[in-house]
Amino acid sequence: MNNTEPEQTDAAQPESPRTIDIVNKGLAKRYGREKRFKMYGFFAVAISLSFLALLFLTIFSNGYSAFYQTYVKLEVFFDPADIDVDDPANSNFPGLVKKTLRSEFPDVKKRKEKKKLYSLVSSGAAFQLQRMIEQQPELVGSTMTIEVPADDDVDMFMKGNISRDVPENERRISDRQLDWIDKWLKEGRIAKRFNTTFFTSGDSREPELAGILGALTGSIFTLALTLLLSFPVGVAAAMYLEEFAPRNRWIDLVEVNINNLAAVPSIVFGLLGLAVFINFFHLPRSAPLVGGLVLTLMTLPVIIIASRASLQSVPPSIREAALGVGASKVQTVLHHVLPLALPGMLTGTIIGIARALGETAPLLMIGMVAFIVDIPKGFTDPATALPVQIFLWADSPERGFVERTSAAIIVLLVLLVVINSLAVILRNRFERRW
């Protein structure tokens, strides 16, 4: 009896798990968590790309139609009774357009119907005829077939944004006007063409006459001045801080402030420009000169930080070798370190300029939000910028300005992609890995 009891006790004890089984169980859990983490990351990227694609699709679907415009062919008789060849500005070109429209539809007699008929053609038709006479005075007394821009409501109807199936009181075009448009369509007198006006004109109160050339020119002047000032100053400051400045608390304070300035909201720089450049130095408002100075202050911290990072990436052996063969500190930096760090500096500068291209808030503070029709000719002329022009058009209720807002955004995105692509190309072309 005593010999069998220990054997029964040993058999009743459970077998302890093996170490390999514990390890495999733990590995399975960790692999499962890793798989779920990758899946979460994949879904996060997919959702982000989906929203980005939705944004681009919305902008393109609303803006692509602005790249073509509706034009009407009119048989215009340049009546000498309405035109003063010596002073075309005092001629009655609006009356000439109205007379042409009445000859197209002689059955229109009532004043209200005449007003509807005249509204089918843009007010820019009169200015178009004036420019033709100013350039070719010999046209007076002759008849020509001229394509003039249609009104924005007609343009929206031709693009399918106004439906004829809804009741007349719910659309901006009356049934009578639709009959006139149908007559032009049957005769081939109305059609859509590429909208060159969008790229060759400044801003306008009429959507069919509004263009981005003034805003684009203002942006070019502003960014040119920004690049001219920020790049040499930023590179020089980075070279001094990285290569020549002593290590003390004052330099540390400067470096901390530069890093903090890179994170300051852009509207603060606009307030600074308003207080210093306009109120103190009395520089002209709404001018690329002030815009360039403000954007220079905004991009300087970015350029300095990127330039210092590029200088730090140059191996110390380059400096030691140059100093070892007798070069001075200045010669070492200018002849050896700077050429090797320049590609990274250029990349940081281009990225900073691309950021400045899309800025709106600081330009609003210095008055570049004004309605500017003329194309700026210099740095002190009144101007606006492309992002500000988008802001102005987005606040307009007309459907024609809605599509021009999206079209201007498309142009701005294309410019940003080109500038950032240039930064990538320069980095890949000139970057050296150590």
C-alpha positions in Angstrom: 0.0 0.0 0.0 2.8 2.5 0.9 4.7 1.7 -2.3 1.8 2.6 -4.6 0.7 5.9 -3.0 3.7 8.0 -4.4 3.1 6.7 -7.9 -0.6 7.8 -7.8 0.5 11.3 -6.5 3.0 11.9 -9.4 0.4 10.9 -12.0 -2.1 13.4 -10.6 0.3 16.4 -11.0 -0.4 18.4 -14.3 2.4 18.6 -16.8 4.1 22.1 -16.9 4.0 24.0 -20.2 7.2 24.0 -22.3 9.2 27.2 -22.8 8.9 26.9 -26.6 5.1 26.8 -26.3 5.1 30.0 -24.2 7.3 31.8 -26.7 5.2 30.7 -29.6 2.1 31.9 -27.9 3.6 35.3 -27.2 5.0 35.6 -30.8 1.5 34.8 -32.2 0.0 37.7 -30.1 2.8 40.1 -31.2 2.4 39.1 -34.8 -1.4 39.7 -34.5 -0.9 43.1 -33.0 1.6 44.0 -35.7 -0.8 42.9 -38.4 -3.6 45.0 -36.9 -1.3 48.0 -36.6 -0.3 47.7 -40.3 -4.0 47.3 -41.2 -4.9 50.5 -39.2 -2.1 52.4 -40.9 -3.2 51.2 -44.4 -6.8 52.3 -43.7 -5.6 55.7 -42.4 -3.5 56.2 -45.5 -6.4 55.1 -47.7 -8.9 57.4 -46.0 -6.4 60.3 -46.3 -5.9 59.7 -50.0 -9.6 59.3 -50.5 -10.3 62.7 -49.0 -7.5 64.2 -51.0 -8.8 62.7 -54.2 -12.3 64.0 -53.3 -10.9 67.5 -52.7 -9.1 67.5 -56.1 -12.1 66.0 -57.9 -14.4 68.7 -56.4 -12.1 71.5 -57.3 -11.5 70.2 -60.9 -15.2 69.5 -61.5 -16.1 73.0 -60.4 -13.3 74.7 -62.2 -12.5 73.0 -65.5 -15.4 74.8 -67.2 -13.8 78.2 -66.5 -11.2 77.3 -69.1 -13.6 77.8 -71.9 -16.1 80.6 -72.5 -19.2 81.2 -74.6 -19.0 83.7 -77.5 -21.6 85.1 -79.8 -21.0 86.1 -83.4 -22.4 89.4 -84.3 -22.5 91.2 -87.7 -21.3 94.7 -86.5 -21.6 97.7 -88.7 -19.2 100.4 -87.5 -21.5 103.3 -88.0 -19.6 106.6 -88.4 -22.5 108.3 -86.6 -21.7 106.4 -83.4 -17.9 106.5 -83.6 -15.5 109.4 -83.2 -12.3 108.2 -84.9 -10.2 111.0 -83.3 -11.4 110.1 -79.8 -12.8 106.5 -79.6 -13.2 106.8 -75.9 -16.0 109.2 -76.4 -17.8 107.1 -78.9 -21.0 105.3 -78.3 -19.8 101.7 -78.5 -22.5 100.3 -76.1 -25.1 101.8 -78.3 -23.4 100.2 -81.3 -23.7 96.8 -79.7 -27.4 97.4 -78.8 -28.1 98.5 -82.4 -26.5 95.3 -83.7 -28.6 93.2 -81.4 -31.8 94.9 -82.5 -30.9 94.3 -86.1 -30.5 90.6 -85.2 -34.0 90.5 -83.7 -36.1 93.2 -85.4 -39.3 91.9 -83.8 -38.2 93.0 -80.3 -40.0 96.3 -79.7 -40.9 96.5 -76.0 -38.5 98.2 -73.7 -38.5 95.3 -71.2 -37.7 92.8 -74.0 -34.9 95.0 -75.3 -33.3 95.0 -71.9 -33.4 91.2 -71.8 -31.9 91.1 -75.3 -29.1 93.4 -74.4 -28.3 91.3 -71.4 -27.4 88.3 -73.5 -24.1 89.9 -74.4 -21.3 90.9 -72.0 -20.6 94.6 -71.3 -17.1 93.8 -72.4 -18.3 93.7 -76.0 -18.3 97.5 -76.2 -14.7 97.7 -74.9 -13.7 95.1 -77.5 -15.1 97.2 -80.3 -13.4 100.2 -78.9 -10.0 98.5 -78.9 -10.6 97.4 -82.5 -11.2 100.9 -83.6 -8.2 102.3 -81.7 -6.0 99.7 -83.4 -7.7 99.9 -86.8 -9.5 103.2 -87.5 -10.1 102.2 -91.1 -12.8 99.8 -89.9 -15.2 102.7 -89.5 -18.0 102.4 -92.1 -17.4 98.7 -92.7 -19.2 95.5 -91.5 -17.5 92.7 -89.7 -18.4 89.4 -88.1 -17.0 89.6 -84.6 -17.1 87.1 -81.7 -18.0 88.9 -78.5 -18.3 87.3 -75.0 -21.7 86.3 -73.9 -23.1 87.3 -70.5 -22.3 85.0 -67.6 -25.9 83.7 -67.3 -25.8 82.7 -71.0 -22.4 81.1 -70.4 -23.8 79.1 -67.4 -26.7 78.0 -69.5 -24.4 76.8 -72.3 -22.3 74.9 -69.8 -25.3 73.1 -68.3 -25.4 74.9 -65.0 -28.8 76.4 -65.8 -31.6 74.0 -66.7 -34.4 75.0 -69.0 -36.6 72.3 -67.4 -37.3 74.3 -64.3 -40.0 77.0 -64.1 -39.1 80.4 -65.6 -39.3 82.1 -62.2 -36.6 79.7 -60.8 -33.9 80.4 -63.4 -32.0 83.5 -64.4 -32.8 83.2 -68.1 -36.4 83.8 -69.3 -38.2 81.7 -71.9 -37.9 84.6 -74.4 -34.1 84.7 -74.0 -34.0 80.9 -74.5 -35.7 81.3 -77.8 -33.1 83.9 -78.9 -30.3 81.6 -77.8 -31.9 78.6 -79.7 -32.0 80.8 -82.8 -28.3 81.5 -82.5 -27.5 77.8 -81.9 -29.4 76.8 -85.1 -27.5 79.5 -87.1 -24.1 78.5 -85.5 -23.7 81.9 -84.1 -23.0 80.9 -80.5 -20.4 78.5 -79.3 -17.8 77.8 -76.6 -14.1 78.6 -77.1 -11.0 78.4 -75.0 -11.1 81.2 -72.5 -8.0 83.2 -73.2 -9.4 86.1 -71.2 -9.0 84.1 -68.0 -5.2 84.2 -68.6 -4.8 87.6 -70.2 -7.0 89.9 -68.2 -7.2 91.3 -64.7 -10.0 91.2 -62.2 -13.5 92.4 -63.2 -17.0 92.8 -61.7 -18.3 90.6 -64.5 -17.4 86.9 -64.3 -17.0 86.4 -68.0 -14.4 89.2 -68.1 -12.4 88.3 -65.0 -8.9 86.9 -65.3 -5.9 86.0 -63.2 -3.2 87.9 -65.0 -3.2 90.8 -62.6 -3.0 88.5 -59.6 -0.4 86.2 -61.1 1.8 89.2 -62.0 1.4 90.5 -58.5 2.4 87.2 -57.1 5.5 87.0 -59.4 6.6 90.5 -58.3 6.1 89.7 -54.7 7.9 86.3 -54.8 10.7 87.7 -56.9 11.4 90.4 -54.2 11.0 87.8 -51.5 13.6 85.5 -53.1 16.0 88.4 -53.8 16.0 89.4 -50.2 15.5 86.2 -48.2 18.0 83.9 -49.9 21.2 85.9 -49.4 20.2 87.2 -46.0 19.1 83.7 -44.9 22.3 82.0 -46.2 24.5 84.6 -44.7 22.8 84.4 -41.3 23.1 80.6 -41.3 26.7 80.7 -42.3 27.5 83.1 -39.4 25.5 81.1 -36.8 26.9 77.8 -37.9 30.5 78.6 -38.7 31.6 81.8 -37.1 29.4 82.7 -34.1 30.8 82.1 -30.6 29.0 79.6 -28.4 27.4 81.8 -25.7 24.0 82.5 -24.2 23.2 85.3 -26.7 23.7 83.1 -29.7 21.6 80.5 -28.0 18.9 83.1 -27.5 19.1 84.1 -31.2 18.8 80.4 -32.3 15.8 79.8 -30.0 14.1 82.9 -31.4 14.7 81.8 -35.0 13.2 78.4 -34.3 10.2 80.1 -32.6 9.7 82.5 -35.5 9.3 79.6 -37.9 6.2 78.6 -36.0 4.6 82.0 -35.6 1.3 82.4 -37.5 1.6 84.2 -40.7 -0.9 86.9 -39.9 1.5 88.1 -37.2 4.0 89.0 -39.9 1.1 90.8 -41.7 0.5 92.9 -38.6 4.2 93.6 -38.3 4.3 94.7 -42.0 1.3 97.0 -41.4 2.8 98.6 -38.4 6.4 99.0 -39.6 6.4 99.2 -43.4 3.1 101.1 -44.0 2.4 103.1 -40.8 6.1 103.9 -40.0 8.0 104.0 -43.3 4.8 105.0 -45.3 5.4 102.6 -48.1 2.5 102.2 -50.6 -0.4 100.0 -49.5 -1.4 97.0 -51.7 2.0 97.0 -53.4 4.3 94.0 -54.2 7.1 95.9 -52.5 5.4 95.7 -49.1 4.2 92.1 -49.8 7.7 91.0 -50.6 9.1 92.5 -47.5 6.5 90.8 -45.3 6.9 87.5 -47.0 10.7 87.9 -46.6 10.3 88.1 -42.9 8.1 85.1 -42.9 10.4 82.9 -45.0 13.7 83.9 -43.4 13.4 81.5 -40.4 12.6 78.6 -42.7 15.6 79.4 -45.0 18.0 79.8 -42.0 17.0 76.5 -40.4 17.3 74.6 -43.7 20.6 76.3 -44.5 22.1 75.4 -41.1 21.0 71.8 -41.5 22.8 71.7 -44.9 25.9 73.2 -43.4 25.8 70.6 -40.6 25.6 67.8 -43.1 29.0 68.7 -44.6 31.6 66.3 -43.0 34.1 67.9 -40.6 36.9 66.3 -42.6 36.2 68.8 -45.4 36.8 71.7 -43.1 39.9 70.0 -41.5 41.4 69.2 -44.9 41.0 72.8 -46.1 42.4 74.3 -42.9 45.3 71.7 -43.1 46.5 73.0 -46.4 46.5 76.6 -45.3 43.1 77.9 -46.1 41.6 80.6 -43.8 38.3 80.1 -42.0 36.5 82.3 -44.6 38.1 80.5 -47.5 37.2 77.2 -46.0 33.5 78.1 -45.7 33.2 80.0 -49.0 35.3 77.7 -51.3 34.6 74.3 -49.8 31.7 74.1 -47.3 29.2 76.4 -49.0 29.3 74.8 -52.5 28.6 71.4 -50.9 25.8 72.8 -48.7 24.2 74.9 -51.4 21.9 72.2 -52.9 20.2 71.8 -49.5 20.0 75.5 -49.1 18.3 75.9 -52.5 15.8 73.1 -51.6 14.9 74.8 -48.3 14.6 78.2 -50.1 12.3 76.8 -52.8 10.1 75.2 -50.2 9.9 78.5 -48.3 9.0 80.3 -51.5 6.3 77.8 -52.2 4.9 78.4 -48.8 4.9 82.1 -49.4 3.1 81.6 -52.7 0.1 80.2 -50.9 -0.1 82.8 -48.1 -3.1 85.0 -47.9 -3.4 86.3 -44.3 -0.3 88.6 -44.2 -1.2 90.1 -47.6 -4.7 90.8 -46.4 -3.3 92.9 -43.5 -1.2 95.1 -45.8 -4.1 95.9 -48.2 -3.5 93.6 -51.1 -7.1 92.6 -50.9 -8.1 95.6 -52.9 -10.1 95.3 -56.2 -7.3 95.8 -58.8 -8.3 95.8 -62.5 -5.0 97.0 -64.1 -2.0 94.7 -64.5 0.8 95.9 -62.2 3.9 97.1 -64.1 6.3 97.4 -61.1 7.0 96.7 -57.5 5.2 99.8 -56.3 2.0 99.6 -58.4 -1.2 98.5 -56.7 -1.6 94.7 -57.0 -3.1 91.6 -55.5 -1.8 88.1 -55.3 -3.3 84.8 -56.6 -4.4 83.4 -53.2 -6.0 86.8 -52.4 -7.8 86.8 -55.7 -9.1 83.4 -54.9 -10.3 84.7 -51.6 -12.1 87.6 -53.3 -13.8 85.5 -55.9 -14.9 82.9 -53.3 -16.9 85.7 -51.6 -18.9 86.5 -54.8 -22.3 84.9 -55.2 -22.3 84.6 -59.0 -22.0 81.1 -60.3 -19.4 82.3 -62.8 -17.1 83.4 -60.0 -17.5 80.0 -58.3 -16.0 78.2 -61.3 -13.3 80.9 -61.7 -12.4 80.4 -58.0 -11.9 76.7 -58.6 -10.0 77.4 -61.8 -7.6 79.8 -60.0 -7.1 77.1 -57.3 -6.1 74.7 -60.0 -3.6 77.1 -61.4 -2.2 77.8 -57.9 -1.9 74.0 -57.2 -0.1 73.5 -60.5 2.4 76.3 -59.6 2.9 74.7 -56.1 3.5 71.3 -57.7 6.0 72.8 -60.2 7.9 74.6 -57.5 8.0 71.6 -55.1 9.0 69.4 -58.0 11.9 71.8 -58.8 13.0 71.4 -55.2 13.0 67.6 -55.4 14.9 67.7 -58.8 17.6 70.0 -57.4 17.9 67.9 -54.3 18.3 64.7 -56.3 20.6 66.3 -58.9 23.1 68.0 -56.6 22.7 66.3 -53.2 25.8 64.4 -52.1 25.6 61.7 -49.5 28.5 61.2 -47.1 
